[in-house]
Amino acid sequence: LHGGTIDAQSPGPGAGSTFTVTLPLARQERLKQNAEREQAAVAIRPLSILVVDDNLDAAHTLAALLEINGHQVAVAENANAALA
């Protein structure tokens, strides 16, 4: 899907193997355009998101990242709290 190649070589049994994965470099301009489109999409449609995780530190960290991107976020620490 990325336009790359995979090559596997071995000199024989017990001699090990070498696997080479080659991916083409992305054009800087295409990366910049994709980033701009993603930022515009976030700015246009903020979402209401419920983060459910029993690890409250992880849940609040994820919530903070989502809020930075313009979303409204609530946190619940278990399924019962999420359903409520």
N, C-alpha and C positions, 0 to 999 in steps of 0.2 A: 504494500500500500504506500510505502514511502519512496519507492523507486530504488531501493538499495539491493544489495546482494549478500548471500551467505555462502561461505566456502569452508569445507572441512577437508583436512589432509592428515594422513598418518603414514609414517614410513613402514609400519607393520605392527604385528602383535607385540604388546609389551613396550612399545617405543613411544607411547603417548600420542596425543592428537593436538592439532592446532585448528581452532575455529576462528574465522575472520568474518565479522559483520561490518559491512560498509554501507553507510547512509549518506545520501547527498547532502551538501550544506544547503540550508534554507537561505533564500535571498533576504537580505536585511530589509528591503523595501516591503516584501510580502509580510514579514513578521510585524513590521510597524503598522501596516494597514490592518492586519488582523487584530492587533492590540487596540487600535483606535476604534474598530467596529465593536469589539467586546465592551469597551468602556462606554461607548454611546448606547449600547443595548441596556447596560446596567442603569445608566442615567435615565433612560426613557421609561423602563418598567421596573420600579422597585417592587420587591415581593414581600409578602408576610410569611415568615419562616418560623417553624417550631423545631428547635433542636432538642432531641431527647437522648440523654446519655446519663448513665449512673455515675460516670466520672465527671463531677461538676467542674473541675478545673478545665478539662478538655471541652466541655459544653460551653463554658463561658468564653474560652479562647476562640472557639469557632464562631460563637455569637458576635464577638467583637470584630472579627474579620469580616463577617457578613454585614455588620452595621457600617463599617468603614466604606463598604461598597454601596451604601444607600438603602439597604433592606431593613425592614422592621423585624426584630427577632425576639422571640420568647424562648425561655429555657425551662425544660421539665426534667426531673431526675429519674422518672420511672413512667411506665405505661399508664398507671392510674392517674398520675398528675397530668400526663399529656392528654388523656381523654377528658379530664375535668376542664 
